[in-house]
Amino acid sequence: MRNRFSGYCYYCTQFVAKGAGHFEKRQDAKGFRVIHAECVFKQREDKQKANGVTA
């Protein structure tokens, strides 16, 4: 889901404007964190490389 509030991307640490990214519930259940829409794809690629999966 798109972010309704601005914040800093947890992946690249740059500012994410309202509606320019996605939000996720934090694992410690203390709010939410945001990530750029582009960073989602970069993060997915990094995870696949770490797991040895090729697309």
C-alpha positions as CSV (number, residue, x, y, z in Angstrom):
1,M,0.0,0.0,0.0
2,R,1.2,3.5,-0.7
3,N,2.4,5.6,2.2
4,R,-0.1,8.3,3.5
5,F,2.7,10.0,5.5
6,S,6.2,11.1,4.5
7,G,9.3,9.7,6.2
8,Y,12.7,8.3,5.5
9,C,13.3,5.1,3.4
10,Y,14.6,2.3,5.6
11,Y,16.5,0.9,2.6
12,C,18.3,4.0,1.2
13,T,17.7,6.5,4.1
14,Q,16.5,9.2,1.7
15,F,13.3,11.2,2.2
16,V,10.1,9.6,0.9
17,A,7.3,12.0,0.1
18,K,3.6,11.2,0.8
19,G,2.4,8.7,-1.8
20,A,5.8,8.1,-3.3
21,G,6.5,4.8,-1.6
22,H,5.1,2.0,0.4
23,F,4.7,1.4,4.2
24,E,5.2,-1.7,6.3
25,K,4.3,-2.5,9.8
26,R,7.4,-2.7,12.0
27,Q,8.3,-6.0,13.5
28,D,8.5,-4.5,17.0
29,A,4.9,-3.3,16.6
30,K,5.8,0.3,17.3
31,G,4.4,2.0,14.2
32,F,5.3,1.8,10.5
33,R,8.3,2.2,8.2
34,V,8.4,3.5,4.7
35,I,10.4,2.5,1.5
36,H,10.6,4.1,-1.9
37,A,8.7,2.3,-4.7
38,E,12.0,1.9,-6.6
39,C,13.8,0.6,-3.5
40,V,11.3,-2.3,-3.2
41,F,12.7,-3.7,-6.5
42,K,16.3,-3.1,-5.5
43,Q,15.7,-4.8,-2.1
44,R,14.0,-7.8,-3.8
45,E,17.0,-8.2,-6.2
46,D,19.4,-8.1,-3.2
47,K,17.4,-10.8,-1.4
48,Q,17.4,-13.0,-4.5
49,K,21.2,-12.6,-4.9
50,A,21.8,-13.4,-1.3
51,N,19.7,-16.6,-1.6
52,G,21.3,-17.6,-4.9
53,V,18.1,-17.3,-6.9
54,T,18.5,-16.1,-10.5
55,A,15.5,-14.7,-12.5
